[in-house]
Amino acid sequence: MKNYMISNGQALYGDRFVSILDDMLRDQAFVRRPAFLSTFALDVRSDESSYIVEANLPGVNKEDVKIELLDSRMTISVDKKEESTEKKEGYLRRERSEIASRRTILLPESDAEGIEAKLTDGVLTVNVPKVKKEDLTRHIEVQ
């Protein structure tokens, strides 16, 4: 991450701030920005029987989300395309944007059967059951 200085000597961190500042200085502040640019927040909790994964996906519809589980690795992918047109007297503005992001997390002992996913108010919740392990302990008699 780059470190930027402003005129009073305070350090500001992050390319996102500089991008917004550049747009404002170029008189393009009216351009609509996506809710997230390259990634999304993700929380994972675990209890005895399952993993609960929560992802913040504001402005995303369930049709834009794809979830895959392969070899105990769950991948959440988002591919959202938007188009907006604004017509006013004397001009036409048309914008198109595409947001693509993906997160992969390791969920050991996850069971592909019975996974449930729900998207409510911009929060994706995925419940991934754990494999029920049998007690494989074998007692050996000493002679």
Backbone as JSON, one array per atom type, in Angstrom:
{
  "sequence": "MKNYMISNGQALYGDRFVSILDDMLRDQAFVRRPAFLSTFALDVRSDESSYIVEANLPGVNKEDVKIELLDSRMTISVDKKEESTEKKEGYLRRERSEIASRRTILLPESDAEGIEAKLTDGVLTVNVPKVKKEDLTRHIEVQ",
  "N": [[0.84, -1.17, 0.0], [0.49, 2.22, -0.77], [1.88, 5.23, 0.64], [0.61, 8.37, 1.2], [1.01, 11.93, 1.3], [-0.61, 14.76, 2.63], [-1.17, 18.35, 2.38], [-0.88, 19.44, 5.0], [0.88, 17.76, 6.21], [-0.04, 15.38, 7.27], [-0.24, 11.86, 7.09], [-1.84, 9.85, 4.69], [-3.35, 6.8, 3.96], [-3.67, 4.41, 1.36], [-4.79, 3.52, -1.86], [-7.37, 3.87, -2.7], [-8.4, 6.26, -1.53], [-6.86, 8.17, -2.88], [-7.7, 7.72, -5.48], [-10.39, 8.54, -5.35], [-10.0, 11.23, -4.69], [-8.59, 12.08, -6.98], [-10.63, 11.79, -8.92], [-12.48, 13.7, -8.01], [-11.0, 16.03, -8.34], [-10.76, 16.03, -11.06], [-13.24, 16.76, -11.77], [-15.18, 14.73, -11.82], [-16.8, 13.72, -9.89], [-19.43, 12.98, -9.88], [-19.66, 10.46, -10.88], [-20.86, 7.25, -10.39], [-19.81, 5.03, -7.9], [-18.83, 1.62, -7.39], [-20.07, -0.56, -4.76], [-18.08, -2.1, -3.56], [-14.66, -2.57, -4.45], [-12.52, -4.46, -4.98], [-12.63, -6.58, -3.24], [-14.48, -8.23, -0.6], [-15.89, -8.01, 2.7], [-15.54, -10.69, 5.02], [-16.64, -13.08, 7.31], [-16.02, -15.87, 9.42], [-17.39, -18.34, 11.37], [-17.38, -21.03, 13.73], [-18.9, -23.95, 15.0], [-19.69, -26.93, 16.87], [-21.0, -28.5, 14.95], [-21.09, -27.19, 12.46], [-19.91, -24.74, 10.0], [-20.28, -21.24, 9.84], [-20.53, -18.86, 7.5], [-20.26, -15.5, 6.76], [-20.76, -12.96, 4.45], [-20.3, -9.64, 3.43], [-22.18, -8.14, 1.08], [-23.17, -5.63, -0.27], [-25.74, -4.27, -2.32], [-25.74, -6.36, -4.13], [-27.3, -8.91, -6.02], [-28.89, -12.15, -5.63], [-28.57, -13.59, -7.95], [-26.14, -12.79, -8.88], [-24.21, -14.07, -7.44], [-22.03, -16.78, -6.87], [-21.37, -19.91, -5.45], [-19.0, -22.29, -4.53], [-17.82, -25.5, -3.49], [-14.97, -27.29, -3.07], [-12.81, -29.84, -2.34], [-12.66, -29.15, 0.45], [-12.42, -26.42, 0.24], [-14.02, -23.43, 0.05], [-15.38, -21.28, -2.31], [-16.49, -18.08, -2.88], [-17.94, -16.24, -5.32], [-18.48, -13.16, -6.99], [-20.14, -11.58, -9.57], [-21.11, -8.85, -10.99], [-22.99, -6.87, -13.13], [-23.71, -3.65, -14.26], [-25.77, -1.12, -15.69], [-26.49, 2.16, -16.53], [-28.55, 4.81, -17.64], [-28.91, 8.19, -18.34], [-30.96, 10.71, -19.31], [-31.14, 14.03, -20.17], [-32.12, 17.36, -20.92], [-30.42, 18.26, -23.73], [-28.2, 16.55, -23.33], [-26.83, 13.23, -23.04], [-26.12, 10.64, -20.83], [-24.47, 7.68, -20.35], [-23.61, 4.85, -18.58], [-21.59, 2.0, -17.87], [-20.77, -0.72, -15.82], [-18.74, -3.25, -14.31], [-18.45, -5.54, -11.75], [-16.28, -7.73, -10.31], [-15.4, -10.19, -8.09], [-13.73, -12.38, -5.8], [-13.52, -14.75, -3.17], [-11.75, -17.2, -1.37], [-11.89, -19.73, 1.02], [-10.59, -21.97, 3.47], [-12.21, -24.74, 4.73], [-11.9, -27.11, 6.76], [-12.94, -30.5, 7.17], [-15.45, -30.12, 6.08], [-18.77, -30.74, 4.86], [-20.2, -31.44, 1.82], [-22.84, -31.99, 1.38], [-26.0, -30.72, 2.23], [-25.47, -27.98, 2.46], [-26.42, -24.64, 3.02], [-27.45, -21.52, 1.73], [-28.07, -18.03, 1.99], [-29.17, -14.83, 1.02], [-29.63, -11.83, 2.45], [-30.63, -8.55, 2.86], [-28.13, -7.53, 1.88], [-26.27, -9.17, 3.1], [-24.64, -12.16, 2.83], [-25.22, -15.36, 3.99], [-23.81, -18.4, 4.71], [-24.26, -21.68, 5.56], [-22.37, -24.32, 6.43], [-22.28, -27.67, 6.86], [-20.37, -29.79, 9.08], [-18.42, -32.74, 8.57], [-19.51, -35.66, 10.05], [-17.57, -37.3, 12.26], [-16.58, -40.6, 12.83], [-15.82, -42.5, 15.74], [-12.76, -43.68, 15.58], [-11.04, -44.97, 17.18], [-9.09, -47.65, 18.2], [-8.86, -50.21, 20.42], [-6.17, -51.95, 21.7], [-5.22, -55.02, 22.88], [-2.81, -55.83, 25.25], [-0.46, -58.4, 25.34]],
  "CA": [[0.0, 0.0, 0.0], [1.29, 3.43, -0.87], [1.68, 6.23, 1.67], [0.47, 9.68, 0.58], [1.05, 13.06, 2.22], [-1.4, 15.92, 2.25], [-0.41, 19.58, 2.59], [-0.56, 19.74, 6.39], [1.86, 16.81, 6.69], [-0.63, 14.13, 7.77], [-0.15, 10.75, 6.14], [-3.07, 9.15, 4.36], [-2.99, 5.52, 3.4], [-4.6, 3.72, 0.5], [-4.99, 3.95, -3.24], [-8.8, 4.22, -2.86], [-8.54, 7.69, -1.22], [-6.25, 8.94, -3.96], [-8.58, 7.57, -6.64], [-11.55, 9.41, -5.14], [-9.5, 12.59, -4.78], [-8.32, 12.35, -8.4], [-11.91, 11.96, -9.6], [-13.06, 14.98, -7.61], [-10.21, 17.09, -8.96], [-11.03, 16.0, -12.5], [-14.65, 17.11, -11.92], [-15.93, 13.52, -12.14], [-17.33, 13.2, -8.64], [-20.78, 12.47, -10.08], [-19.61, 9.08, -11.35], [-21.27, 6.31, -9.35], [-18.78, 4.05, -7.56], [-19.38, 0.37, -6.88], [-20.06, -0.71, -3.3], [-16.75, -2.6, -3.21], [-13.88, -2.55, -5.66], [-11.75, -5.64, -5.3], [-12.89, -7.67, -2.31], [-15.6, -7.98, 0.3], [-15.65, -8.48, 4.06], [-15.94, -12.07, 5.21], [-16.48, -13.59, 8.67], [-16.24, -17.3, 9.52], [-17.55, -18.86, 12.73], [-17.45, -22.48, 13.76], [-19.37, -24.62, 16.21], [-19.41, -28.36, 16.8], [-21.62, -29.18, 13.83], [-21.06, -26.5, 11.18], [-19.26, -23.44, 9.81], [-21.18, -20.19, 9.41], [-19.76, -17.88, 6.75], [-21.03, -14.31, 6.43], [-20.06, -12.05, 3.54], [-21.0, -8.39, 3.18], [-22.31, -7.92, -0.36], [-24.2, -4.61, -0.49], [-26.12, -3.99, -3.7], [-25.59, -7.55, -4.96], [-28.46, -9.81, -6.07], [-28.49, -13.55, -5.51], [-28.17, -14.08, -9.28], [-24.76, -12.36, -9.12], [-23.34, -14.79, -6.52], [-21.79, -18.2, -7.14], [-20.66, -20.53, -4.33], [-18.5, -23.62, -4.87], [-17.02, -26.18, -2.47], [-14.14, -28.32, -3.69], [-11.7, -30.25, -1.48], [-12.71, -28.35, 1.68], [-12.19, -25.0, -0.06], [-15.23, -22.78, -0.43], [-15.14, -20.06, -3.07], [-17.64, -17.22, -3.13], [-17.62, -15.35, -6.43], [-19.5, -12.17, -7.31], [-19.97, -10.97, -10.87], [-22.27, -7.95, -11.12], [-22.91, -5.92, -14.23], [-24.69, -2.57, -14.13], [-25.83, -0.14, -16.76], [-27.43, 3.24, -16.23], [-28.68, 5.83, -18.68], [-29.57, 9.4, -17.86], [-31.22, 11.65, -20.41], [-31.62, 15.35, -19.79], [-32.14, 18.26, -22.06], [-29.13, 18.62, -24.3], [-27.12, 15.58, -23.2], [-27.13, 11.85, -22.69], [-25.03, 10.01, -20.11], [-24.67, 6.24, -20.25], [-22.47, 4.23, -17.89], [-21.61, 0.55, -17.68], [-19.7, -1.16, -14.92], [-18.74, -4.67, -13.96], [-17.74, -5.83, -10.51], [-15.95, -9.14, -10.18], [-14.59, -10.42, -6.9], [-13.76, -13.79, -5.38], [-12.81, -15.09, -1.93], [-11.68, -18.63, -1.12], [-11.5, -20.03, 2.4], [-10.44, -23.39, 3.8], [-13.14, -25.24, 5.75], [-11.6, -28.52, 6.94], [-14.02, -31.36, 7.65], [-16.75, -29.65, 5.59], [-19.6, -31.72, 4.17], [-20.85, -30.79, 0.68], [-24.28, -32.23, 1.46], [-26.72, -29.94, 3.23], [-25.06, -26.58, 2.54], [-27.51, -23.69, 2.8], [-26.99, -20.14, 1.53], [-29.18, -17.07, 1.97], [-28.74, -13.44, 0.88], [-30.65, -10.96, 3.04], [-30.18, -7.18, 3.16], [-26.73, -7.33, 1.56], [-25.39, -10.09, 3.83], [-24.74, -13.56, 2.43], [-24.93, -16.28, 5.08], [-23.67, -19.77, 4.22], [-24.13, -22.67, 6.63], [-21.69, -25.5, 5.88], [-22.17, -28.7, 7.9], [-19.11, -30.53, 9.21], [-18.54, -34.19, 8.44], [-19.57, -36.34, 11.34], [-16.49, -38.29, 12.33], [-16.8, -41.76, 13.7], [-14.71, -42.77, 16.65], [-11.94, -44.72, 14.95], [-10.09, -45.46, 18.15], [-9.09, -49.11, 18.31], [-8.14, -50.63, 21.61], [-5.33, -53.14, 21.44], [-4.92, -55.74, 24.11], [-1.39, -56.15, 25.43], [-0.32, -59.8, 25.78]],
  "C": [[0.89, 1.23, 0.0], [0.92, 4.39, 0.25], [1.66, 7.59, 1.0], [0.47, 10.76, 1.64], [0.11, 14.14, 1.72], [-0.68, 17.17, 2.76], [-0.07, 19.88, 4.05], [0.38, 18.71, 7.02], [1.29, 15.52, 7.24], [-0.52, 13.06, 6.68], [-1.51, 10.13, 5.94], [-2.68, 7.87, 3.64], [-4.07, 5.04, 2.46], [-4.79, 4.36, -0.86], [-6.44, 4.41, -3.45], [-9.01, 5.72, -2.6], [-8.0, 8.53, -2.37], [-7.1, 8.87, -5.21], [-9.79, 8.48, -6.53], [-11.14, 10.87, -5.29], [-9.22, 12.97, -6.23], [-9.61, 12.59, -9.17], [-12.53, 13.31, -9.27], [-12.32, 16.13, -8.28], [-10.41, 17.15, -10.46], [-12.49, 16.33, -12.8], [-15.49, 15.91, -12.34], [-16.54, 12.93, -10.88], [-18.72, 12.64, -8.79], [-20.8, 11.01, -10.5], [-19.92, 8.14, -10.19], [-20.2, 5.26, -9.14], [-19.43, 2.76, -7.08], [-19.23, 0.29, -5.36], [-18.71, -1.24, -2.81], [-15.97, -2.74, -4.5], [-13.18, -3.87, -5.94], [-12.04, -6.82, -4.38], [-14.08, -7.32, -1.44], [-15.27, -8.58, 1.66], [-16.25, -9.86, 4.25], [-15.66, -12.47, 6.65], [-16.79, -15.08, 8.66], [-16.31, -17.68, 10.99], [-17.68, -20.37, 12.63], [-18.04, -22.94, 15.08], [-19.13, -26.11, 16.01], [-19.91, -29.02, 15.52], [-21.49, -28.47, 12.48], [-20.16, -25.26, 11.21], [-20.35, -22.47, 9.37], [-20.32, -19.1, 8.79], [-20.69, -16.72, 6.42], [-20.18, -13.38, 5.58], [-20.91, -10.81, 3.32], [-20.99, -8.1, 1.69], [-23.39, -6.88, -0.65], [-24.46, -4.38, -1.97], [-26.03, -5.16, -4.65], [-26.86, -8.39, -4.88], [-27.99, -11.25, -6.03], [-28.06, -14.15, -6.86], [-26.72, -13.75, -9.61], [-23.74, -13.17, -8.32], [-23.25, -16.26, -6.93], [-20.95, -18.75, -5.99], [-20.27, -21.95, -4.75], [-17.72, -24.19, -3.69], [-16.29, -27.33, -3.15], [-12.96, -28.6, -2.76], [-11.56, -29.36, -0.24], [-12.4, -26.87, 1.48], [-13.48, -24.44, -0.65], [-14.85, -21.48, -1.11], [-16.46, -19.34, -3.27], [-17.21, -16.23, -4.2], [-18.8, -14.41, -6.67], [-19.15, -11.58, -8.67], [-21.22, -10.15, -11.15], [-22.01, -6.97, -12.25], [-24.04, -4.91, -14.07], [-24.62, -1.68, -15.35], [-26.84, 0.91, -16.36], [-27.38, 4.26, -17.35], [-29.43, 7.01, -18.1], [-29.72, 10.35, -19.04], [-31.77, 12.93, -19.82], [-31.54, 16.23, -21.03], [-30.72, 18.6, -22.51], [-28.01, 17.6, -24.14], [-27.66, 14.2, -22.83], [-25.91, 11.29, -21.97], [-25.37, 8.54, -19.97], [-23.42, 5.63, -19.64], [-22.69, 2.73, -17.79], [-20.48, 0.2, -16.73], [-19.85, -2.65, -14.65], [-17.89, -4.84, -12.71], [-17.51, -7.33, -10.46], [-15.02, -9.3, -8.99], [-14.75, -11.86, -6.47], [-12.98, -13.94, -4.09], [-12.87, -16.6, -1.77], [-11.19, -18.84, 0.31], [-11.45, -21.54, 2.59], [-11.39, -23.74, 4.94], [-12.89, -26.73, 5.93], [-12.8, -29.26, 7.52], [-15.39, -30.89, 7.17], [-17.44, -30.74, 4.77], [-20.37, -31.01, 3.06], [-22.37, -30.98, 0.71], [-24.89, -31.34, 2.54], [-26.27, -28.5, 3.38], [-26.26, -25.69, 2.22], [-26.93, -22.29, 2.68], [-28.2, -19.23, 1.39], [-28.59, -15.66, 1.89], [-29.88, -12.55, 1.35], [-30.03, -9.61, 3.38], [-28.67, -6.98, 2.96], [-25.75, -8.21, 2.32], [-25.67, -11.51, 3.36], [-24.35, -14.42, 3.61], [-24.93, -17.69, 4.51], [-23.43, -20.66, 5.41], [-23.57, -23.95, 6.02], [-21.55, -26.54, 6.98], [-20.78, -29.34, 7.91], [-19.41, -32.01, 9.06], [-18.57, -34.79, 9.83], [-18.52, -37.44, 11.34], [-16.88, -39.41, 13.28], [-15.58, -41.91, 14.61], [-13.93, -43.96, 16.08], [-10.87, -45.27, 15.9], [-10.21, -46.98, 18.27], [-8.25, -49.48, 19.53], [-7.43, -51.93, 21.33], [-4.96, -53.76, 22.79], [-3.44, -56.1, 24.14], [-1.3, -57.56, 25.95], [0.95, -60.03, 26.56]]
}
